Amino acid sequence: MRTVLLWDYEMASEKDSLEGMQPNRRLALAVAAIDWTLETMGPIETDEVRTYLEEGMRAARAAVQNGSSKVELTEETLDQYESVDEVADEPGTSHMLSALLACCDIPEQLGAEELYGVLSFCYEGSLDREDVPEWSSEAERENARCLEVIAFQKDLISRMAA
């Protein structure tokens, strides 16, 4: 059973805003959230993971620039996912790989549920990176990074949904 996080309580009310967005706007929001999370979570030391995320995010930014509603990664890149995820032992990195894959591993376009998942992966990756001893709403409320991620995501949704 999945632990209910502070994020779940805080972000539940944002689901309707995600539903009302155009698919290409949802992808732009997802890519912006992943980018910001990666930039603010500190350096990723594992070369394979860092390189995979850098290449994937280049493709993601290009997809946004082209007005796409999903990220197209090469078959070779998609095939490498599992082996890269296996070496993603650094806190938060597996979550970020999952966030990127969620933008790619979809039939036609990034839906609201998938976007909600991407935002959750970003939060969980940040939470994992913070090494919060106990994942609970109380502990998360006391962690500045957790509050920062939630505030950023809410602000991003507000700006992108407008």
Stockholm file with secondary structure:
# STOCKHOLM 1.0

chainA/1-162         MRTVLLWDYEMASEKDSLEGMQPNRRLALAVAAIDWTLETMGPIETDEVRTYLEEGMRAARAAVQNGSSKVELTEETLDQYESVDEVADEPGTSHMLSALLACCDIPEQLGAEELYGVLSFCYEGSLDREDVPEWSSEAERENARCLEVIAFQKDLISRMAA
#=GR chainA/1-162 SS CCCCCHHHHHHGGGHHHHHTSCHHHHHHHHHHHHHHHHHHSCCCCCHHHHHHHHHHHHHHHHHHHTTCSSCCCCHHHHHHHHHHHHTCCSTTHHHHHHHHHHTTSSSSSCCHHHHHHHHHHHHHHHHHHHTCSSCSHHHHHTCHHHHHHHHHHHHHHHHHHC
#=GC SS_cons         CCCCCHHHHHHGGGHHHHHTSCHHHHHHHHHHHHHHHHHHSCCCCCHHHHHHHHHHHHHHHHHHHTTCSSCCCCHHHHHHHHHHHHTCCSTTHHHHHHHHHHTTSSSSSCCHHHHHHHHHHHHHHHHHHHTCSSCSHHHHHTCHHHHHHHHHHHHHHHHHHC
//
